[in-house]
Amino acid sequence: MEFYDVVRSRYSCRKFADRQVEADKLERILEAGRLAPTAKNLQPVRIWVIQSPEALEEIKSATPFKWITCPIVLAVGGTKEGAFVRPSDNRNFEDVDATIVATHLMLAVQAEGLGSTWVGFFDEPKVKELFPEMKNYDLVALLPIGYPADDAQPSERHALRKAQSQLVKHL
């Protein structure tokens, strides 16, 4: 799929078909995350693939969105240790790096003909309790992925966008 088609066609999919994601598609999605740019290419990021039925039930318990009925959830987090720190103000870029990786993953999901949504509303301490391997990371997103259900559609807020003139200022 051409890049601008991916960007225009992507929406927050909240309803998934009862169909598994092929391993080769998942590998290409994960590779897109691996190739995402990070500050100084330090890559202080981790992607966890949650796909066993037990792990999917656990992750659902940490979010109010019980509609997560997808076959895979990708959890994305960054760690401050080893991340780029801007010298002028000591700002650590681990959260920016993790967000860039999650964005690449989400666009790759769309390019593969799958659907996803960015879940930021979750109980991070509970997720870390359920999945101790995440404890040293700041989690930025849970990305449920799968084939959209036949009746899946964007929310009514999807098309609401500010005008470019409200977002862009030429200097």
N, C-alpha and C positions, 0 to 999 in steps of 0.2 A: 504494500500500500504506500502511496506517495505521502511524504511527510505532512503536507498541508491537508490532505484528506484525513490522515490520522488525527490531526489536531481538531479539525472541524467535526469529525464524526464521533469523537470521544464524548461520553457522558457518564454520569455516575450511575452505574448499573447496580440495582439493588435486588434483582430477581434473576436467579440462575436456573438453567436447565439441569436436569438430572443426567449429567454427562461428564465423563472424566476428561481432563486436559491431557493431551498426548505429551509424552516425555520430551520429544524433540521441540515442541513449542515452549515448554517450560524451560528447557535448556537455553533456547534463544533469548527468552525474556531475562533469565538470570545473567546471561552474557551481556545484555544491554545494560544491566545494572553494574556489572563489573567494569564496563567500559566508560561509565559516567565520569565526567571530570570532577575532581576534588581539588581543594586548595593545595598547591605545591605537589599534587598527585600523591598525597600521603595516605589516602584511602582509609580513614579511621572509621570505617562503616562495616556493618554486618547485616546480612539478609538471612532470615530464618524462614524455611519452607515448612509450613504447618499443613499437613495433609492426612495424617492418620485420623480415623474417626474419633478416637479418644482425644487427640490434641485439638481437633476442630471443636469438639464439645467444650473443652476447657477454655479455648479462646473466646467462644461465644459467651461464656459466663463472666467475662471481664468487660463486656460492652453491653449497652442497653439495646443494641441492634440484633434482636433474635432472628431477624430475617436472613442472617448470614447462613445461607444454605449452599454455599459454593464448595467445590472439591479441594480448593487450596486457599490458604491465607498466607501472604508474605508479610512478615514483620520486618521493619527496617529501623535500625538504630545506629547511632554514632557514639563514639567514645572520645572524651576530652583528651585522654592519654594518647599522645602521638599525633594529635591534630595540629594543623597550622594555627598559630597564635599571631595576630597582627601586632607588630611591635609598638605602634603608636598609641594603642589603648588596651592592649592585652586581650582583645576580643578573640575567643576561641571559635573556630569555624566548623566544629564537628556537627552541629545541627544543620548548618547550611549544606555541608557535604552529604549528610544523610538525606536531606530533602531533595537534593539534585539526583541522587541515586533512586529514590522513590519515584520521582517524576519520570526518569528514564524507564523504570520498570512499568509504570502505568501506561506510558505511550507505546512501549513494546507490546504490552497486553493487547492494546487496541489494534496494533499493526498485525497481530496474529489472529484477529477475528474474534477475540474474546472480550469480556467485559470486566470492569472493576469499578471500585469507588475508593476514595481516600477516607479511611476511618481514622479520625483523630480523637474521637470521643470514646475513650476507653480508660479503664482503671489500671494505670501503669504499675503501681505497686502490686496489684493482684496478678498482672501478667508476669511480672518478675518472680512472684512467688510460685506461680504455676510452671514457669520455665526459667529455672535458676541460671541457665547459661546466658540469659539476657541481663543479669543483675548489674553489670558494669557499663551498660549502654543507656543512653537517653533515647527512648523510643519515639520516633516522629510519626509513624504511620503503620496501620494495618491495612493491607490491600487484599480484600477478598477477590479472587479471580475465578473465572469459569466462563462457560458459554452462556450468553444471555438467554433467558427464557423467551419463548415466542412472543409473549405479551409484555416483555420488559420495555420500558420507555423512560425517557428523561423526565425528571420532575418539572413542574411548572416553572420553577425558578431557573432552570438550565439556560434558557435563552436570554435571561436578564443580564445584560452586559453594559457597563459604562461606555460612553463614547470614547474613542481614542483620544479626543481632545481633553478629556477629563483625566486620562492616565499618562499622557505623554507631554513633556515640555521640552521644546527645542531650545538649546542655549547657544 
